[in-house]
Amino acid sequence: MASARKPDYTRPDFSAMALITIDMQNDFLKGQPFEIPGTSELLPQLRRIAEAFRRARLPVIHMVRLYKRDGSNAELCRRSALEQGATLVCPATLGAELAPPLVPSQGTRLDSDLLLSGKLQPLAENEWAIYKPRWGAFFGTSLQQHLSGLGITSLAFAGCNFPNCPRTSIYEASERDFRIVLVEDAISGLYDLGRDEMRSIGVVLLKSDQLAQLIMRD
């Protein structure tokens, strides 16, 4: 008698998936004072994935940082630098804007006041920006409620600096029972141990072209 097949609880549902981009803002790109190495290089892959989600009419959500000039809304480890004049993703500055290849239409700008109030900013059909006050995409945000309202069960993560915000956001998503894909060629700062850590909690690692094909197929 054949044994019953075990359910695969972590298998992503590509028909009920949202793309979450993390901190893809100008201040972190190549040549900027706060450059995160490797972030500019992943823009072609990220753009391809975002366009696949748009064509499939699946949600795209850009999580962004906005640091007030006085540092009052920053993590403790960055507050002193902001108090001393560092201008990192300051509201209403060019450095805080989404990287141009990810902007859904020319001329789209972030509404800092709206975002800092905790509200979602619609950018296009099925596409939003959300301000996150700390490393993780879920802490102090309405992301979970928004995803639940959209019927989303699976998330694809891409963006800036895996060790900090993406990694934290993925663990938060796992705690909330989302099924997770990490787009390994569309995330900066990824390292081999990080890949192993992600696999150990059921995260599926895919290349950008693989994910785009699966999105369009489903």
DOFILO-136607 format. One record per residue (C-alpha): residue number from 0; x, y, z. Coordinates in steps of 0.02 Angstrom, whole numbers. Layout:
<vokols>
VOKOL  seq       x       y       z
VOKOL  NUM       X       Y       Z
...
</vokols>
This chain:
<vokols>
VOKOL  seq       x       y       z
VOKOL    0       0       0       0
VOKOL    1      73     167     -53
VOKOL    2     103     289      86
VOKOL    3       3     450      85
VOKOL    4      94     595       8
VOKOL    5     144     727     134
VOKOL    6      68     899     106
VOKOL    7     193    1031      51
VOKOL    8     143    1175     162
VOKOL    9     281    1290      99
VOKOL   10     248    1271     -88
VOKOL   11     211    1445    -159
VOKOL   12      48    1480    -248
VOKOL   13     102    1585    -397
VOKOL   14     -78    1634    -435
VOKOL   15     -97    1712    -262
VOKOL   16      73    1795    -246
VOKOL   17     129    1974    -217
VOKOL   18     299    2048    -255
VOKOL   19     377    2141    -109
VOKOL   20     523    2256    -151
VOKOL   21     628    2317      -7
VOKOL   22     712    2488       3
VOKOL   23     740    2510    -183
VOKOL   24     772    2696    -167
VOKOL   25     895    2813    -250
VOKOL   26    1002    2845     -97
VOKOL   27    1056    2662     -95
VOKOL   28    1109    2655    -278
VOKOL   29    1283    2660    -353
VOKOL   30    1377    2824    -332
VOKOL   31    1268    2888    -191
VOKOL   32    1338    2929     -17
VOKOL   33    1239    2783      58
VOKOL   34    1270    2659     -83
VOKOL   35    1232    2477     -42
VOKOL   36    1351    2374    -151
VOKOL   37    1264    2268    -282
VOKOL   38    1096    2358    -272
VOKOL   39    1108    2451    -437
VOKOL   40    1165    2293    -524
VOKOL   41    1004    2201    -483
VOKOL   42     889    2333    -561
VOKOL   43     869    2244    -730
VOKOL   44     812    2085    -644
VOKOL   45     696    2179    -527
VOKOL   46     619    2276    -669
VOKOL   47     587    2114    -765
VOKOL   48     501    2035    -615
VOKOL   49     395    2189    -578
VOKOL   50     338    2195    -759
VOKOL   51     292    2010    -753
VOKOL   52     185    2040    -598
VOKOL   53     102    2189    -681
VOKOL   54      62    2089    -837
VOKOL   55      -9    1950    -730
VOKOL   56    -113    2078    -632
VOKOL   57     -33    2024    -469
VOKOL   58       8    2147    -330
VOKOL   59     173    2241    -320
VOKOL   60     213    2325    -154
VOKOL   61     364    2437    -128
VOKOL   62     419    2449      53
VOKOL   63     517    2610      81
VOKOL   64     614    2699     218
VOKOL   65     589    2883     258
VOKOL   66     701    2960     390
VOKOL   67     652    3128     460
VOKOL   68     795    3253     465
VOKOL   69     796    3256     655
VOKOL   70     813    3066     663
VOKOL   71     660    3050     775
VOKOL   72     586    2903     676
VOKOL   73     750    2809     646
VOKOL   74     820    2654     728
VOKOL   75     933    2694     876
VOKOL   76    1088    2639     781
VOKOL   77    1059    2773     648
VOKOL   78     985    2913     751
VOKOL   79    1148    3000     796
VOKOL   80    1205    3008     614
VOKOL   81    1041    3089     563
VOKOL   82    1047    3211     708
VOKOL   83    1221    3261     649
VOKOL   84    1159    3303     474
VOKOL   85    1159    3142     372
VOKOL   86    1022    3156     241
VOKOL   87     972    2975     210
VOKOL   88     807    2944     119
VOKOL   89     739    3106     188
VOKOL   90     555    3139     147
VOKOL   91     523    3238     -13
VOKOL   92     703    3220     -76
VOKOL   93     760    3137    -237
VOKOL   94     860    3013    -134
VOKOL   95     702    2944     -55
VOKOL   96     616    2910    -221
VOKOL   97     599    2737    -296
VOKOL   98     738    2687    -415
VOKOL   99     679    2746    -588
VOKOL  100     672    2572    -669
VOKOL  101     541    2520    -540
VOKOL  102     426    2670    -556
VOKOL  103     265    2610    -641
VOKOL  104     241    2770    -742
VOKOL  105     346    2923    -780
VOKOL  106     324    3063    -655
VOKOL  107     263    2953    -512
VOKOL  108     329    3021    -347
VOKOL  109     313    2963    -169
VOKOL  110     194    3060     -58
VOKOL  111     298    3070     101
VOKOL  112     162    3146     209
VOKOL  113      37    3012     160
VOKOL  114     163    2872     186
VOKOL  115     224    2936     354
VOKOL  116      43    2943     413
VOKOL  117      38    2754     393
VOKOL  118     -72    2751     238
VOKOL  119     -37    2657      79
VOKOL  120       3    2758     -76
VOKOL  121     -72    2687    -236
VOKOL  122      54    2701    -378
VOKOL  123     -38    2607    -516
VOKOL  124    -166    2469    -534
VOKOL  125    -122    2335    -405
VOKOL  126      35    2430    -352
VOKOL  127      70    2524    -191
VOKOL  128     207    2601     -84
VOKOL  129     210    2576     104
VOKOL  130     324    2661     231
VOKOL  131     405    2545     356
VOKOL  132     472    2622     517
VOKOL  133     596    2483     556
VOKOL  134     692    2341     471
VOKOL  135     545    2225     442
VOKOL  136     406    2255     316
VOKOL  137     271    2202     439
VOKOL  138     322    2293     598
VOKOL  139     213    2446     625
VOKOL  140     134    2435     451
VOKOL  141     -32    2380     377
VOKOL  142      52    2260     256
VOKOL  143     -24    2101     329
VOKOL  144    -201    2170     327
VOKOL  145    -178    2233     150
VOKOL  146    -114    2065      88
VOKOL  147    -254    1972     175
VOKOL  148    -382    2086      93
VOKOL  149    -308    2044     -77
VOKOL  150    -314    1856     -45
VOKOL  151    -125    1839     -51
VOKOL  152     -48    1681      21
VOKOL  153     127    1689     -55
VOKOL  154     261    1823     -65
VOKOL  155     413    1852    -174
VOKOL  156     548    1959     -94
VOKOL  157     679    2061    -186
VOKOL  158     776    2220    -155
VOKOL  159     909    2300     -51
VOKOL  160    1031    2226      73
VOKOL  161     979    2050     124
VOKOL  162    1063    2047     297
VOKOL  163     952    2186     364
VOKOL  164     779    2227     298
VOKOL  165     744    2084     176
VOKOL  166     801    1951     299
VOKOL  167     698    2026     440
VOKOL  168     546    2044     326
VOKOL  169     558    1862     270
VOKOL  170     561    1799     449
VOKOL  171     411    1908     488
VOKOL  172     320    1838     337
VOKOL  173     361    1661     391
VOKOL  174     292    1696     565
VOKOL  175     129    1745     479
VOKOL  176     120    1584     377
VOKOL  177     151    1660     207
VOKOL  178     233    1549      78
VOKOL  179     393    1633      22
VOKOL  180     506    1650    -128
VOKOL  181     674    1738    -118
VOKOL  182     729    1803    -288
VOKOL  183     913    1768    -265
VOKOL  184     979    1867    -414
VOKOL  185     871    2018    -372
VOKOL  186     928    2051    -195
VOKOL  187    1089    2133    -139
VOKOL  188    1199    2071       2
VOKOL  189    1148    1888     -10
VOKOL  190    1277    1762      52
VOKOL  191    1287    1572      55
VOKOL  192    1243    1551     239
VOKOL  193    1093    1664     210
VOKOL  194    1034    1549      71
VOKOL  195    1048    1400     189
VOKOL  196     955    1494     326
VOKOL  197     813    1534     207
VOKOL  198     797    1356     145
VOKOL  199     793    1295     325
VOKOL  200     631    1392     357
VOKOL  201     548    1335     195
VOKOL  202     591    1482      82
VOKOL  203     603    1437    -103
VOKOL  204     750    1516    -194
VOKOL  205     721    1560    -376
VOKOL  206     808    1661    -511
VOKOL  207     715    1809    -584
VOKOL  208     683    1726    -752
VOKOL  209     615    1570    -667
VOKOL  210     495    1673    -562
VOKOL  211     437    1776    -711
VOKOL  212     398    1617    -807
VOKOL  213     302    1540    -662
VOKOL  214     201    1699    -636
VOKOL  215     150    1708    -818
VOKOL  216     115    1521    -829
VOKOL  217      -5    1522    -682
</vokols>
